[in-house]
C-alpha cells in the first residue's frame, strides 16, 4: 500500500507519483503525465513505439488581453515514422485536444531523435540474505493478502537488503 486518502482509503503508488510528477512536467514541459501515459491510446500502437510527446510550446502573450492561441505539440520521432506522423497530424491534433478537453494544440512540431529507451544493463549480482534478514523480511510481508503484491514486496525487500553491507 502506498498511502491513504483523506477518508482512509488506500491510494495506488501510480496515483501518488502522478500527483508529484504532474506539476513538475507541466512547469518544465507544459505537458501532463496523463498525456504521456495515454500516448499509445491517442496515436495508436503503430506510432506509439517510435514517437513520444515532448512538450507543449505555448506562444508568448504580450498582454493579458491578447487572444488565446493553441500550443504546438512537440513530438520526438524516430526516422521512418516521421512521414507517417506527418500524414496523421490532423487526426493526432484532434485526438489530443479531445483527450485534454479543449483546443490546446493547434499544430505539431516533429523533432527527429531516438525514442526507444536504451537497453537495460544487467543488474549486479545480489548477495544472499542472511537467515535473520530473511526472517525479518518474511515478518514484514506476512500480513499482505495479495500474493502478487507479497511476491513483489519480497523481491523489493531482497533487493534492498542485499545491497546493504
Phi and psi in degrees as GROMACS dihedral restraints (atoms count N, CA, C in turn):
[ dihedral_restraints ]
;  ai    aj    ak    al  type     phi  dphi    fc
    3     4     5     6     1   -86.7    20    10
    4     5     6     7     1   -37.8    20    10
    6     7     8     9     1   172.7    20    10
    7     8     9    10     1  -174.7    20    10
    9    10    11    12     1  -125.8    20    10
   10    11    12    13     1   150.8    20    10
   12    13    14    15     1   -82.6    20    10
   13    14    15    16     1  -172.1    20    10
   15    16    17    18     1   -64.2    20    10
   16    17    18    19     1   -24.3    20    10
   18    19    20    21     1   -94.3    20    10
   19    20    21    22     1     4.2    20    10
   21    22    23    24     1    87.7    20    10
   22    23    24    25     1     5.0    20    10
   24    25    26    27     1   -80.8    20    10
   25    26    27    28     1   145.7    20    10
   27    28    29    30     1   -64.2    20    10
   28    29    30    31     1   146.7    20    10
   30    31    32    33     1  -121.6    20    10
   31    32    33    34     1   132.9    20    10
   33    34    35    36     1   -68.9    20    10
   34    35    36    37     1   148.4    20    10
   36    37    38    39     1   -58.5    20    10
   37    38    39    40     1   -39.9    20    10
   39    40    41    42     1   -62.0    20    10
   40    41    42    43     1   -35.3    20    10
   42    43    44    45     1   -68.2    20    10
   43    44    45    46     1   -39.4    20    10
   45    46    47    48     1   -65.9    20    10
   46    47    48    49     1   -42.5    20    10
   48    49    50    51     1   -64.1    20    10
   49    50    51    52     1   -41.8    20    10
   51    52    53    54     1   -62.1    20    10
   52    53    54    55     1   -41.6    20    10
   54    55    56    57     1   -62.2    20    10
   55    56    57    58     1   -32.4    20    10
   57    58    59    60     1   -82.1    20    10
   58    59    60    61     1   -44.4    20    10
   60    61    62    63     1   -76.9    20    10
   61    62    63    64     1   -33.0    20    10
   63    64    65    66     1   -56.5    20    10
   64    65    66    67     1   -48.5    20    10
   66    67    68    69     1   -62.7    20    10
   67    68    69    70     1   -35.3    20    10
   69    70    71    72     1   -66.0    20    10
   70    71    72    73     1   -46.5    20    10
   72    73    74    75     1   -65.7    20    10
   73    74    75    76     1   -38.0    20    10
   75    76    77    78     1   -62.8    20    10
   76    77    78    79     1   -41.8    20    10
   78    79    80    81     1   -70.5    20    10
   79    80    81    82     1   -44.7    20    10
   81    82    83    84     1   -80.4    20    10
   82    83    84    85     1   -40.6    20    10
   84    85    86    87     1  -120.2    20    10
   85    86    87    88     1    -3.8    20    10
   87    88    89    90     1    65.2    20    10
   88    89    90    91     1    27.0    20    10
   90    91    92    93     1  -132.7    20    10
   91    92    93    94     1   151.2    20    10
   93    94    95    96     1   -98.1    20    10
   94    95    96    97     1   154.1    20    10
   96    97    98    99     1   -61.0    20    10
   97    98    99   100     1   -38.6    20    10
   99   100   101   102     1   -60.1    20    10
  100   101   102   103     1   -38.8    20    10
  102   103   104   105     1   -62.8    20    10
  103   104   105   106     1   -43.0    20    10
  105   106   107   108     1   -66.2    20    10
  106   107   108   109     1   -44.4    20    10
  108   109   110   111     1   -65.3    20    10
  109   110   111   112     1   -33.7    20    10
  111   112   113   114     1   -98.7    20    10
  112   113   114   115     1    13.1    20    10
  114   115   116   117     1   -55.7    20    10
  115   116   117   118     1   -43.3    20    10
  117   118   119   120     1   -65.0    20    10
  118   119   120   121     1   -32.4    20    10
  120   121   122   123     1   -71.2    20    10
  121   122   123   124     1   -31.6    20    10
  123   124   125   126     1   -76.5    20    10
  124   125   126   127     1   -48.6    20    10
  126   127   128   129     1   -96.8    20    10
  127   128   129   130     1   -13.6    20    10
  129   130   131   132     1    92.4    20    10
  130   131   132   133     1   155.7    20    10
  132   133   134   135     1   -61.4    20    10
  133   134   135   136     1   -33.3    20    10
  135   136   137   138     1   -61.3    20    10
  136   137   138   139     1   -38.3    20    10
  138   139   140   141     1   -96.1    20    10
  139   140   141   142     1   -21.9    20    10
  141   142   143   144     1   -60.8    20    10
  142   143   144   145     1   -35.9    20    10
  144   145   146   147     1   -72.9    20    10
  145   146   147   148     1   -19.6    20    10
  147   148   149   150     1  -119.7    20    10
  148   149   150   151     1     9.1    20    10
  150   151   152   153     1  -135.0    20    10
  151   152   153   154     1   159.7    20    10
  153   154   155   156     1  -155.7    20    10
  154   155   156   157     1   131.4    20    10
  156   157   158   159     1   -69.3    20    10
  157   158   159   160     1   131.4    20    10
  159   160   161   162     1   -99.6    20    10
  160   161   162   163     1   -52.1    20    10
  162   163   164   165     1  -166.6    20    10
  163   164   165   166     1   164.3    20    10
  165   166   167   168     1  -104.2    20    10
  166   167   168   169     1   118.2    20    10
  168   169   170   171     1   -98.3    20    10
  169   170   171   172     1   103.2    20    10
  171   172   173   174     1   -84.1    20    10
  172   173   174   175     1   138.1    20    10
  174   175   176   177     1   -68.0    20    10
  175   176   177   178     1   145.6    20    10
  177   178   179   180     1   -71.7    20    10
  178   179   180   181     1   139.3    20    10
  180   181   182   183     1  -106.0    20    10
  181   182   183   184     1   126.4    20    10
  183   184   185   186     1   -76.3    20    10
  184   185   186   187     1   -35.1    20    10
  186   187   188   189     1  -133.8    20    10
  187   188   189   190     1   156.3    20    10
  189   190   191   192     1   -63.6    20    10
  190   191   192   193     1   -23.9    20    10
  192   193   194   195     1   -82.1    20    10
  193   194   195   196     1   -10.3    20    10
  195   196   197   198     1   -61.8    20    10
  196   197   198   199     1   144.0    20    10
  198   199   200   201     1   -67.9    20    10
  199   200   201   202     1   153.2    20    10
  201   202   203   204     1   -65.7    20    10
  202   203   204   205     1   135.4    20    10
  204   205   206   207     1  -124.4    20    10
  205   206   207   208     1   134.6    20    10
  207   208   209   210     1   -64.6    20    10
  208   209   210   211     1   158.6    20    10
  210   211   212   213     1   -85.5    20    10
  211   212   213   214     1   167.3    20    10
  213   214   215   216     1   -99.5    20    10
  214   215   216   217     1   127.0    20    10
  216   217   218   219     1   -87.7    20    10
  217   218   219   220     1   116.3    20    10
  219   220   221   222     1   -88.1    20    10
  220   221   222   223     1   123.6    20    10
  222   223   224   225     1  -120.2    20    10
  223   224   225   226     1   123.6    20    10
  225   226   227   228     1   -77.8    20    10
  226   227   228   229     1   139.0    20    10
  228   229   230   231     1  -146.9    20    10
  229   230   231   232     1   141.0    20    10
  231   232   233   234     1   -87.3    20    10
  232   233   234   235     1   143.4    20    10
  234   235   236   237     1   -15.6    20    10
  235   236   237   238     1   -79.0    20    10
  237   238   239   240     1   -65.1    20    10
  238   239   240   241     1   -27.3    20    10
  240   241   242   243     1   -75.7    20    10
  241   242   243   244     1   -14.6    20    10
  243   244   245   246     1   -60.1    20    10
  244   245   246   247     1   -40.3    20    10
  246   247   248   249     1   -65.2    20    10
  247   248   249   250     1   -44.9    20    10
  249   250   251   252     1   -60.9    20    10
  250   251   252   253     1   -44.0    20    10
  252   253   254   255     1   -61.9    20    10
  253   254   255   256     1   -42.7    20    10
  255   256   257   258     1   -61.8    20    10
  256   257   258   259     1   -38.6    20    10
  258   259   260   261     1   -71.8    20    10
  259   260   261   262     1   -20.4    20    10
  261   262   263   264     1  -108.5    20    10
  262   263   264   265     1    15.1    20    10
  264   265   266   267     1   -60.4    20    10
  265   266   267   268     1   -42.0    20    10
  267   268   269   270     1   -62.2    20    10
  268   269   270   271     1   -42.3    20    10
  270   271   272   273     1   -66.5    20    10
  271   272   273   274     1   -41.1    20    10
  273   274   275   276     1   -66.4    20    10
  274   275   276   277     1   -42.8    20    10
  276   277   278   279     1   -57.8    20    10
  277   278   279   280     1   -45.4    20    10
  279   280   281   282     1   -61.2    20    10
  280   281   282   283     1   -44.0    20    10
  282   283   284   285     1   -68.5    20    10
  283   284   285   286     1   -41.2    20    10
  285   286   287   288     1   -63.9    20    10
  286   287   288   289     1   -44.1    20    10
  288   289   290   291     1   -63.6    20    10
  289   290   291   292     1   -39.0    20    10
  291   292   293   294     1   -65.6    20    10
  292   293   294   295     1   -39.8    20    10
  294   295   296   297     1   -63.7    20    10
  295   296   297   298     1   -44.1    20    10
  297   298   299   300     1   -77.1    20    10
  298   299   300   301     1   -22.1    20    10
  300   301   302   303     1    91.6    20    10
  301   302   303   304     1     4.5    20    10
  303   304   305   306     1  -159.9    20    10
  304   305   306   307     1   168.7    20    10
  306   307   308   309     1   -78.8    20    10
  307   308   309   310     1    81.7    20    10
  309   310   311   312     1   -89.5    20    10
  310   311   312   313     1   -31.6    20    10
  312   313   314   315     1  -111.6    20    10
  313   314   315   316     1   127.8    20    10
  315   316   317   318     1  -107.2    20    10
  316   317   318   319     1   -24.2    20    10
  318   319   320   321     1  -154.9    20    10
  319   320   321   322     1   166.6    20    10
  321   322   323   324     1  -119.4    20    10
  322   323   324   325     1   135.5    20    10
  324   325   326   327     1  -112.8    20    10
  325   326   327   328     1   123.7    20    10
  327   328   329   330     1   -97.7    20    10
  328   329   330   331     1   128.5    20    10
  330   331   332   333     1  -118.1    20    10
  331   332   333   334     1   118.4    20    10
  333   334   335   336     1   -84.3    20    10
  334   335   336   337     1   120.3    20    10
  336   337   338   339     1  -166.0    20    10
  337   338   339   340     1   164.6    20    10
  339   340   341   342     1   -61.1    20    10
  340   341   342   343     1   137.2    20    10
  342   343   344   345     1  -110.1    20    10
  343   344   345   346     1   -35.9    20    10
  345   346   347   348     1   -62.8    20    10
  346   347   348   349     1   142.8    20    10
  348   349   350   351     1   -67.2    20    10
  349   350   351   352     1   145.1    20    10
  351   352   353   354     1   -63.5    20    10
  352   353   354   355     1   152.4    20    10
  354   355   356   357     1   -59.4    20    10
  355   356   357   358     1   142.2    20    10
  357   358   359   360     1   -75.0    20    10
  358   359   360   361     1   141.2    20    10
  360   361   362   363     1   -78.9    20    10
  361   362   363   364     1   150.2    20    10
  363   364   365   366     1   -69.1    20    10
  364   365   366   367     1   129.5    20    10
  366   367   368   369     1   -65.1    20    10
  367   368   369   370     1   149.2    20    10
  369   370   371   372     1   -64.7    20    10
  370   371   372   373     1   152.8    20    10
  372   373   374   375     1   -63.0    20    10
  373   374   375   376     1   137.4    20    10
  375   376   377   378     1   -93.2    20    10
  376   377   378   379     1   144.2    20    10
  378   379   380   381     1   -76.7    20    10
  379   380   381   382     1   148.6    20    10
  381   382   383   384     1   -67.8    20    10
  382   383   384   385     1   146.5    20    10
  384   385   386   387     1   -75.7    20    10
  385   386   387   388     1   148.7    20    10
  387   388   389   390     1   -74.8    20    10
  388   389   390   391     1   165.3    20    10
  390   391   392   393     1   -58.2    20    10
  391   392   393   394     1   -40.4    20    10
  393   394   395   396     1   -65.4    20    10
  394   395   396   397     1   -40.6    20    10
  396   397   398   399     1   -65.5    20    10
  397   398   399   400     1   -40.9    20    10
  399   400   401   402     1   -63.8    20    10
  400   401   402   403     1   -41.8    20    10
  402   403   404   405     1   -65.1    20    10
  403   404   405   406     1   -43.1    20    10
  405   406   407   408     1   -61.1    20    10
  406   407   408   409     1   -45.3    20    10
  408   409   410   411     1   -62.9    20    10
  409   410   411   412     1   -43.1    20    10
  411   412   413   414     1   -61.1    20    10
  412   413   414   415     1   -40.8    20    10
  414   415   416   417     1   -64.1    20    10
  415   416   417   418     1   -38.7    20    10
  417   418   419   420     1   -66.0    20    10
  418   419   420   421     1   -32.6    20    10
  420   421   422   423     1  -107.1    20    10
  421   422   423   424     1     0.6    20    10
  423   424   425   426     1   -63.5    20    10
  424   425   426   427     1   -26.5    20    10
  426   427   428   429     1   -89.0    20    10
  427   428   429   430     1     1.1    20    10
  429   430   431   432     1   -78.4    20    10
  430   431   432   433     1   119.4    20    10
  432   433   434   435     1   -75.9    20    10
  433   434   435   436     1   -40.4    20    10
  435   436   437   438     1   -71.7    20    10
  436   437   438   439     1   118.7    20    10
  438   439   440   441     1   -63.3    20    10
  439   440   441   442     1   -41.7    20    10
  441   442   443   444     1   -65.4    20    10
  442   443   444   445     1   -41.8    20    10
  444   445   446   447     1   -64.6    20    10
  445   446   447   448     1   -42.2    20    10
  447   448   449   450     1   -61.1    20    10
  448   449   450   451     1   -43.5    20    10
  450   451   452   453     1   -63.9    20    10
  451   452   453   454     1   -41.7    20    10
  453   454   455   456     1   -63.2    20    10
  454   455   456   457     1   -42.9    20    10
  456   457   458   459     1   -66.8    20    10
  457   458   459   460     1   -35.3    20    10
  459   460   461   462     1   -63.2    20    10
  460   461   462   463     1   -44.7    20    10
  462   463   464   465     1   -63.4    20    10
  463   464   465   466     1   -43.1    20    10
  465   466   467   468     1   -62.9    20    10
  466   467   468   469     1   -47.4    20    10
  468   469   470   471     1   -60.8    20    10
  469   470   471   472     1   -42.1    20    10
  471   472   473   474     1   -61.8    20    10
  472   473   474   475     1   -43.1    20    10
  474   475   476   477     1   -61.8    20    10
  475   476   477   478     1   -45.6    20    10
  477   478   479   480     1   -67.0    20    10
  478   479   480   481     1   -47.2    20    10
  480   481   482   483     1   -67.8    20    10
  481   482   483   484     1   -31.5    20    10
  483   484   485   486     1   -74.2    20    10
  484   485   486   487     1   -19.5    20    10
  486   487   488   489     1   -81.5    20    10
  487   488   489   490     1   -24.6    20    10
  489   490   491   492     1   -71.7    20    10
  490   491   492   493     1   148.1    20    10
